[in-house]
Amino acid sequence: MPAFEDLLQKNLPAIRALVRLRSSAPLRAHESVSDLVQSTCREALRHADRVEYRGEGSFREWLATIALNKLRERERFLRAAKRDVRRERQDAGADAELCACYQGLADATPSQHAIAGERVLQIEQAFDQLTEEQREVVLATRLLGLSHAEIAARLGKTEVAVRSLLSRALVRLSALLEKGPGRPPD
C-alpha cells in the first residue's frame, strides 16, 4: 500500500472540490472549505490504522464519505444554531486548484484559470441548480472516478440510465454556465 499521507495528499484537490460542490451556499458562506477539508484529513488520519487498502478509488470513496459526513454535521449545526448566514460575506475562493478539479465538470480553458475565483463561483452556482441525482452522478464520475457500473449499483439504476443521467446533467451544467450566474437555462 502506498504511504497513507501520500494517498491523502494526492486526493486532497478532489476532496476540496467535493466539499465545495456538496456544500450549500449558506454553508460555503459561513465555513472555510479549508477547515472542513482539514477536519476530514484529521479524521482520516485518526482512523488510518483501520483502513484496508483496496485501491485508490476505494480510498478516495472512503475520504469522500468522511467529508460528506462532516458537511452533514456542519449543516445540522448551522440549522440548529439558527445563525443568520445572510449577513456573512461569500468567499469567492480564487483557487486555481479548485478550478483544475472543476475543469472536468466544465471544460475550463487556460484563459479561465486567470479568473479562477470568478469561475469557481460560477461553477458552484450552476452546480447548485442541478438536481440531487444529477449532482451525485457528476461528482461520482468526475471527482471520485467511479465507473458507470459502480454508480449504477450505488443508485440502483442500469448503466444505460446512469450514462443518460450523466449526459443530461453535463448538458444542463453547460447550459447554466453559458447563461451566466443566477439565470436559469431556457
Secondary structure, 3 states (H helix, E strand, C coil): CCCHHHHHHHHHHHHHHHHHHHCCHHHHHHCCHHHHHHHHHHHHHHCHHHCCCCCHHHHHHHHHHHHHHHHHHHHHHHHHHCCCHHHCCCCCCCCHHHHHHHHHHHCCCHHHHCCHHHHHHHHHHHHHCCCHHHHHHHHHHHHCCCCHHHHHHHHCCCHHHHHHHHHHHHHHHHHHHHHCCCCCCC
